[in-house]
Amino acid sequence: MQEELVLKYINAKDKNRPHMMSEVFCSDATLEMKLQTQNIMFPSRAVGIENITEVLISTFSKSYRNVFTFCFQDSNKKSKHLLSTKWLVCMIEKGNGKVRFGYGKYDWFFSSEGEKLVKHLTIQINEMFSLDEKYENEIYEWIYTLSYPFCNSEEVLKSCPNIDSLQSIKSFLK
């Protein structure tokens, strides 16, 4: 059930489908953003499904296209009401065509009564960086080979292109 909600969220965010958010979050859900980098801007907190949808989909989709978010199953820590997992995102910046990567950790907290929806989500962004648009084909050829949206760290580590800027992703997943 928890992974199904994460899958719906990723589909909603990556494919710009804000109407799906009500299938993921409680109406009074909260979002907390913990930014460990200055390379992206998000509000530190959002309350209510409308505000969360605005932050994570409506505003986000104005800046990025071809979004692929991966959750690493081998990093999952689960309990009845919590799922923590590492994530990696790859996307194209609409303004300049650069390939953008980010990674961090999701902490999903699920409601305990009624519909089992997300009550709180903490998104930690450890790093966010861009590559020149000349890397788009090479990066997306690689991205298309990965299991989406759930994969294992080893899959990424074995097939990651040999581009210096991607070394931090490898360090994060080890």
C-alpha positions in Angstrom: 0.0 0.0 0.0 2.8 2.5 0.9 4.6 1.9 -2.4 1.4 2.3 -4.3 1.0 5.8 -2.9 4.6 6.7 -3.7 4.0 5.4 -7.2 0.9 7.6 -7.6 2.9 10.6 -6.3 5.7 10.0 -8.7 3.3 9.7 -11.6 1.5 12.9 -10.6 4.7 14.9 -10.2 6.8 13.5 -13.1 3.9 13.6 -15.5 2.3 16.9 -14.4 -1.0 15.3 -13.2 -2.1 17.5 -10.2 -5.6 15.8 -10.1 -3.9 12.6 -8.8 -2.7 14.2 -5.6 -6.0 13.7 -3.9 -5.3 9.9 -4.3 -2.1 10.3 -2.4 -2.4 13.0 0.3 -4.9 13.7 3.1 -6.7 17.0 2.6 -4.8 18.5 5.7 -1.5 16.9 4.9 1.8 18.7 5.5 5.0 19.0 3.5 8.4 19.9 4.9 11.4 20.7 2.6 14.9 20.3 4.0 17.3 21.9 1.5 21.0 21.0 1.9 21.8 22.9 -1.2 21.3 26.5 -2.5 20.8 25.3 -6.1 17.0 25.0 -5.9 14.3 27.0 -4.2 11.3 25.6 -2.4 9.2 26.9 0.5 10.3 25.2 3.8 6.7 24.1 4.5 3.3 23.7 2.9 0.0 22.8 4.5 -3.0 21.3 2.8 -3.3 19.3 -0.4 -3.8 22.4 -2.6 -0.6 24.1 -1.4 1.4 20.9 -1.6 0.1 20.4 -5.2 1.0 23.9 -6.1 4.6 23.5 -4.8 5.3 20.0 -6.0 3.5 19.9 -9.3 2.0 23.2 -10.6 5.1 25.4 -9.9 7.6 22.6 -10.5 6.2 21.8 -13.9 6.7 25.4 -15.1 10.4 25.0 -14.8 11.1 21.3 -15.7 10.2 18.7 -18.3 11.1 15.1 -19.0 11.1 14.4 -15.2 12.1 11.0 -14.0 12.1 10.3 -10.2 13.7 7.0 -8.9 13.2 5.6 -5.4 15.8 3.1 -4.3 14.2 0.0 -2.8 17.4 -1.2 -1.2 17.4 2.0 0.9 13.8 1.6 2.2 13.2 1.7 5.9 9.6 0.8 6.7 7.2 0.6 9.6 3.4 0.6 9.8 3.1 4.4 9.3 6.5 5.4 7.9 8.5 4.8 4.7 11.9 6.4 4.2 13.7 6.0 0.9 16.5 7.6 -1.0 15.5 9.2 -4.3 17.2 10.5 -7.5 15.6 12.9 -10.0 16.6 13.7 -13.6 14.9 16.4 -15.6 15.4 19.1 -18.2 15.4 22.8 -17.3 12.8 24.5 -19.6 14.6 27.8 -19.5 18.0 26.7 -20.8 17.8 23.0 -21.8 20.3 21.8 -19.2 20.0 18.3 -17.7 19.4 18.7 -14.0 19.9 16.0 -11.3 18.9 16.0 -7.7 19.0 13.5 -4.9 18.1 13.1 -1.3 15.6 11.3 1.0 11.8 11.0 1.3 10.2 10.4 4.7 6.5 9.4 4.1 4.2 9.4 7.1 0.9 7.6 6.5 -2.5 8.2 8.3 -3.5 5.5 10.7 -7.3 5.8 10.4 -9.7 5.8 7.5 -8.2 5.9 4.0 -4.5 5.1 4.2 -3.1 8.3 2.7 0.0 10.4 3.2 -0.4 12.7 6.3 3.1 14.2 6.1 6.0 14.2 3.6 9.5 15.4 4.4 11.7 15.9 1.3 15.4 16.3 2.0 17.3 17.6 -1.0 21.0 16.8 -0.5 22.2 18.1 -3.9 20.9 19.6 -7.1 23.1 20.3 -10.1 23.0 20.9 -13.8 24.9 19.5 -16.8 25.2 21.1 -20.2 22.5 20.2 -22.7 25.1 18.3 -24.8 24.7 15.5 -22.3 21.0 15.1 -22.7 21.1 12.2 -25.2 23.7 10.2 -23.2 21.9 10.8 -19.9 18.4 9.9 -21.2 19.7 6.8 -23.0 21.0 5.7 -19.6 17.8 6.8 -17.7 15.6 4.8 -20.1 17.5 1.6 -19.1 16.7 2.0 -15.4 13.7 0.3 -13.7 11.2 3.2 -13.2 10.3 4.4 -10.7 11.6 1.8 -8.3 15.1 0.5 -8.7 18.1 -0.6 -6.7 21.3 1.4 -6.1 23.4 -1.3 -7.7 21.5 -0.9 -11.0 22.4 2.8 -11.1 26.0 2.4 -9.9 26.8 -0.3 -12.6 25.4 1.7 -15.5 26.0 5.3 -14.6 27.7 7.2 -17.4 31.3 8.2 -16.8 30.7 11.9 -16.4 32.7 13.7 -13.6 29.6 15.6 -12.4 27.8 12.3 -11.7 30.4 11.1 -9.1 28.4 12.7 -6.3 25.4 10.4 -7.2 27.6 7.4 -6.9 28.9 8.5 -3.5 25.4 9.1 -2.3 24.2 5.6 -3.3 27.2 3.7 -1.8 
